Amino acid sequence: MGLPLQGLRVIDLSKDFAGPFCTMILSDLGAEVIKVEKPTTGDETRAWGPPFVKGMSSYFLSLNRGKKSITLNLKTREAQKIVRQLARDADVFVESYRPGTIARFKLDYSSLRRVNKALVYCSISGFGQTGPYRDRPSYDIIALAMSGLMSTTGEEGRPPVRVSVPVADIAAGHYAATAILAALARRLVKGVGDYIDVSLLDSIVSWLTYNATNYFATGIQPRRMGSAHPSIVPYQAFRCRDRDLIVAVGNDQQWRAFCEAIGREDLAEDERFRTNPLRVLNRNALVPKTARLFGKQKANYWHKLLLEKRVPATPVYTIRNVAEDPHVRSRKTIVKQRGLAHLVFPVRFPRVSAGPLLPAPRLGEHTSRILRELRYSSRAIERLKQSGALG
């Protein structure tokens, strides 16, 4: 049995992170993804380094596995014609140009719908296709700062911090992939495609979840709490003798087990801490007591005791710890191929044989092959090169 999207074709005119992340999900699910790139430079993330692996940035490698690359100069009519030919038989079209730009190439949804009414077309941008900010330039950190989420990160009394990966891009990429799959499902019934508008800002604002609901309910801005949780205690990092340990006590049964594990059964009987709402109210009395205790031993000492009582806990892993973890290895979340370790799509289809992991493409690696599939002769391909359509 093949992967769920096997046999579907995606035309990918996206760059940077959110769009390529979306189309990599579709590729991991079995779709053929044809990545259309600018001649000479390609997707700008190809240059986002060091480090580089065989001339390609590790950043680009992390977002473009399994795709095919064709270089086209979209400012030429010949290149625009090739994209329309690709779209005629495609199932999905993804682009991340600034709103209005793609229409100048006559590759917007209304133009391509004339050649393929079943096409599912997705535009990904910083602020969306409508609204007063639609023309503003944006990157992940801009959307994160404007979302309200960044105002809640970091430690109290210190500046906000960004997450070490671009969460606004990831949110937008995931939402785009989800919406595309939903549109493909509806196409099975209706027989027609759809247009999807996804923005980084909309996507990351939706990730506010309980922070927003708490604010709407109280009118109080959530404060920065580091690793701590506003509604659960103890649920945070504690510094041990050697490194940090995360403890996540999610209910009162786990609280009693926690107290037994650390040898402080008296805390479980303390009226200030008997229930989670009481522990939240008395956080400042409870947390210093446990913090002092954890600081007396190494993280693995406490971790073993907590696991024996089935209390959720873990030392904070480095990336090396992740790569060497026996559970991660058993799940094959990281695989080694051609001498380099790679992350893989995290969803399992036990009845599917996914085949080998294909690397990210070299710039323009599949240009001639794709053009031949479109019935361009060798002479015609050479003329396109000479005209500048292929760069």
C-alpha positions in Angstrom: 0.0 0.0 0.0 1.3 3.5 -0.9 1.3 6.7 1.1 -2.0 8.5 1.2 -1.2 11.3 -1.3 0.7 9.1 -3.8 -0.3 10.0 -7.3 -1.0 13.7 -6.5 1.1 16.5 -7.9 1.9 19.7 -6.0 3.4 22.8 -7.7 5.4 24.7 -5.1 6.2 28.4 -5.7 6.9 29.0 -2.0 10.2 29.9 -0.4 11.7 30.6 3.1 10.0 28.4 5.7 6.2 28.3 6.0 5.5 27.3 2.4 8.3 24.8 2.1 7.3 23.3 5.4 3.7 22.9 4.2 4.8 21.2 0.9 7.3 19.0 2.7 4.4 17.6 4.7 2.6 16.9 1.4 5.7 15.3 0.0 6.1 13.1 3.2 2.5 12.0 2.7 3.4 10.8 -0.8 2.7 13.7 -3.2 5.0 14.6 -6.0 6.2 18.1 -5.2 7.8 20.2 -8.0 9.6 23.2 -6.5 9.8 26.2 -8.8 12.9 28.3 -7.9 14.6 31.4 -9.2 17.5 30.8 -11.5 21.0 31.2 -10.0 20.0 31.7 -6.4 16.9 29.6 -5.9 15.0 29.6 -2.6 16.9 32.1 -0.4 17.2 29.5 2.4 19.8 27.8 0.2 22.2 30.5 1.4 21.1 30.6 5.1 24.2 29.2 6.6 26.7 28.0 7.6 26.6 25.1 8.1 26.5 23.8 4.6 26.4 20.1 3.5 27.6 19.5 -0.1 27.0 23.1 -1.0 23.4 23.3 0.4 22.6 24.9 3.7 21.3 22.6 6.5 18.4 25.0 6.8 17.3 24.3 3.2 17.9 20.6 3.7 15.5 20.6 6.7 12.6 21.9 4.7 12.8 20.4 1.2 13.4 16.6 1.4 11.8 14.5 -1.3 11.0 17.4 -3.7 12.0 18.1 -7.4 13.6 21.4 -8.4 13.0 23.3 -11.6 14.5 26.8 -12.2 12.2 29.3 -14.0 12.5 33.0 -14.5 8.9 33.9 -13.9 9.4 37.4 -15.4 9.4 35.7 -18.8 6.3 34.6 -20.7 7.9 31.3 -21.6 8.4 30.4 -17.9 4.9 31.5 -17.0 3.6 29.3 -19.7 5.5 26.3 -18.3 4.0 26.9 -14.8 0.5 27.0 -16.4 1.3 23.7 -18.2 2.3 22.2 -14.9 -0.8 23.5 -13.1 -3.1 22.0 -15.8 -2.5 18.5 -14.5 -1.6 19.4 -10.9 -3.8 18.8 -7.8 -2.3 21.5 -5.5 -0.6 24.9 -6.1 1.2 26.6 -3.2 2.8 30.1 -3.4 4.2 32.5 -0.8 4.8 35.7 -2.8 3.8 39.1 -1.4 0.1 39.6 -2.0 -0.6 40.8 -5.6 2.8 39.8 -7.0 1.8 36.4 -8.4 -1.1 38.1 -10.3 1.4 40.1 -12.3 2.7 36.8 -13.7 -0.9 35.7 -14.4 -0.4 32.7 -12.1 -3.0 33.7 -9.4 -5.9 31.5 -8.6 -8.4 33.1 -11.0 -5.9 32.7 -13.8 -5.0 29.1 -13.1 -8.6 28.1 -12.4 -9.3 28.7 -16.1 -7.0 25.8 -16.9 -7.8 23.6 -14.0 -11.1 23.9 -12.1 -10.1 21.1 -9.7 -6.9 22.9 -8.5 -6.5 23.5 -4.8 -4.6 26.8 -4.6 -3.0 28.0 -1.3 -1.4 31.4 -0.7 0.8 31.8 2.3 1.9 35.3 3.4 2.8 37.3 6.5 -0.5 39.1 7.0 -2.9 37.5 4.5 -4.4 38.6 1.2 -6.7 41.3 2.8 -6.5 43.8 5.6 -4.4 47.0 6.1 -1.1 45.1 6.7 -1.3 42.9 3.7 1.6 44.7 1.9 3.9 44.8 4.8 7.1 42.6 4.7 7.2 40.0 7.4 9.2 37.1 8.8 8.4 34.7 11.6 9.7 36.9 14.4 7.5 39.8 13.2 4.4 37.7 13.4 5.5 36.2 16.8 6.0 39.7 18.2 2.6 40.9 16.9 0.7 37.8 18.0 0.9 38.6 21.8 2.6 35.2 22.3 6.1 36.7 22.6 4.9 39.0 25.4 4.4 35.9 27.5 7.8 34.2 26.8 11.0 34.5 28.9 11.5 35.2 32.6 9.7 37.8 34.6 11.5 41.2 34.6 13.6 40.2 31.6 13.1 40.7 27.8 10.8 38.4 25.8 12.5 35.6 23.8 11.7 33.8 20.6 11.4 30.1 20.4 14.5 28.6 18.8 12.5 27.5 15.8 10.1 29.7 13.8 6.8 28.8 15.4 4.7 31.3 13.3 6.1 29.7 10.2 5.5 26.2 11.5 1.9 27.1 12.5 1.2 28.6 9.1 2.7 25.6 7.3 0.7 23.1 9.3 -2.5 25.0 8.9 -1.9 25.3 5.2 -1.3 21.6 4.8 -4.4 20.8 6.9 -6.6 23.2 4.8 -5.2 21.7 1.6 -6.1 18.2 2.7 -9.6 19.4 3.7 -10.1 21.0 0.2 -8.9 17.8 -1.5 -11.4 15.8 0.6 -14.2 18.1 -0.5 -13.0 17.9 -4.1 -13.8 14.2 -4.0 -17.5 15.2 -3.4 -17.9 18.4 -5.3 -15.4 17.9 -8.1 -13.9 21.4 -7.9 -10.9 22.9 -6.2 -10.7 25.9 -3.8 -8.6 28.9 -2.8 -6.9 29.0 0.6 -5.5 32.2 2.3 -3.1 31.5 5.2 -1.2 34.1 7.1 1.6 33.8 9.6 0.0 36.3 12.0 -3.5 34.6 11.9 -1.8 31.2 12.5 0.3 32.2 15.5 -2.5 34.3 17.1 -4.5 31.1 17.1 -1.8 29.5 19.2 -2.5 31.9 22.1 -5.2 29.3 23.2 -5.6 29.6 27.0 -3.4 32.7 27.2 -6.1 34.5 25.2 -9.0 33.0 26.9 -7.5 33.8 30.3 -7.1 37.4 29.2 -10.6 37.6 27.8 -12.0 36.2 31.1 -10.0 38.5 33.4 -8.6 41.4 31.4 -5.2 40.7 33.0 -2.1 40.4 30.7 -0.4 37.0 31.3 3.0 37.5 32.9 6.3 35.9 31.8 6.8 32.8 33.8 9.8 31.0 32.2 9.1 27.3 32.1 6.3 27.5 34.7 2.6 27.1 33.9 0.0 29.7 34.9 -2.7 27.2 35.9 -0.8 24.1 37.1 1.7 23.8 40.0 4.3 22.3 40.1 4.8 22.3 36.4 8.2 23.7 35.4 11.9 23.3 35.4 13.9 22.8 38.6 17.6 23.2 38.7 19.4 20.1 40.0 23.1 19.8 40.9 24.0 19.1 37.3 21.2 20.2 35.0 17.5 21.1 34.8 14.7 18.7 35.5 11.1 19.2 34.2 8.3 18.1 36.5 4.7 18.1 35.3 2.2 17.4 38.1 -1.1 17.5 36.3 -3.6 16.3 39.0 -3.9 15.8 42.7 -3.2 12.1 42.5 0.1 12.8 40.8 0.8 15.5 43.5 0.6 12.9 46.3 2.8 10.6 44.3 5.2 13.5 43.7 5.4 14.2 47.5 6.1 10.5 48.2 8.8 10.3 45.5 10.8 13.3 46.9 10.2 12.2 50.6 8.0 15.2 51.5 4.7 13.6 52.4 4.1 16.5 54.7 3.6 18.8 51.7 0.7 16.6 50.5 -1.0 17.1 53.9 -0.4 20.8 54.0 -3.8 22.6 53.6 -2.2 25.2 51.3 -1.2 22.6 48.7 -3.9 19.9 48.8 -5.5 20.8 45.5 -4.2 22.3 42.3 -6.1 25.6 42.6 -4.6 26.0 46.1 -1.1 25.2 44.8 -1.5 27.8 42.1 -2.6 30.4 44.7 0.3 29.4 47.0 2.9 28.9 44.3 5.4 31.3 45.9 5.3 29.3 49.1 5.6 25.9 47.4 8.0 26.3 44.6 11.0 27.5 46.7 10.6 24.5 49.0 10.9 22.0 46.2 13.5 24.0 44.3 15.9 23.8 47.3 15.3 20.1 47.6 16.0 19.4 43.9 19.3 21.3 44.1 20.7 18.8 46.5 20.9 15.9 44.0 21.6 15.3 40.3 18.7 15.3 37.8 18.9 11.5 37.1 18.5 10.8 40.9 15.2 12.6 41.0 14.1 11.4 37.6 14.4 7.8 38.7 12.4 8.4 41.9 9.7 10.3 40.1 9.3 7.7 37.3 9.0 4.9 39.9 5.9 6.8 41.2 4.7 7.5 37.7 5.1 11.2 38.0 5.7 12.9 34.6 9.3 14.2 34.6 12.4 14.4 32.4 15.8 16.0 32.3 16.0 18.8 29.7 17.5 17.1 26.7 20.2 18.5 24.4 19.9 17.7 20.7 22.6 15.1 21.2 20.5 13.5 24.0 17.6 13.3 21.6 19.7 11.7 18.9 21.0 9.1 21.3 17.7 8.4 23.1 16.8 4.7 22.8 13.0 5.5 22.4 13.7 8.0 19.6 15.9 5.4 17.9 13.4 2.6 18.2 10.7 4.9 16.6 13.2 5.8 13.8 12.3 9.5 14.3 15.9 10.2 13.1 17.5 8.2 10.4 20.9 8.3 8.9 21.3 8.3 5.1 24.3 9.0 2.9 26.3 9.8 6.0 24.0 12.5 7.4 21.3 12.2 10.0 17.8 13.4 9.0 14.5 14.0 10.8 11.6 12.1 9.3 7.8 12.7 9.1 6.6 11.9 12.6 3.3 10.2 11.6 3.3 6.4 11.2 1.2 4.4 8.7 2.0 0.9 9.9 0.5 -0.7 6.8 2.5 1.5 4.4 6.0 0.9 3.0 7.2 4.5 2.6 10.3 3.7 0.6 13.7 5.4 0.9 14.1 9.0 2.3 14.9 11.2 -0.7 17.2 14.2 -0.1 16.5 17.9 -0.9 17.2 18.6 -4.5 20.1 20.5 -6.0 19.0 23.8 -7.6 17.4 23.0 -11.0 18.2 19.3 -10.6 15.0 18.2 -12.3 14.5 21.0 -14.8 15.2 19.1 -18.0 13.4 16.0 -16.8 10.2 17.9 -16.0 10.3 19.8 -19.3 10.6 16.5 -21.2 7.6 15.2 -19.3 5.8 18.3 -20.7 6.9 17.1 -24.2 9.6 19.8 -24.7 12.3 18.5 -27.1 16.0 18.9 -26.4 16.1 21.7 -29.0 13.1 23.5 -27.3 14.8 23.2 -23.9 18.0 24.7 -25.3 15.9 27.6 -26.8 14.4 28.2 -23.4 17.9 28.4 -21.9 19.0 30.8 -24.5 15.9 33.0 -23.9 16.6 33.3 -20.2 13.4 31.5 -19.2 15.4 28.9 -17.3 18.1 31.2 -16.2 
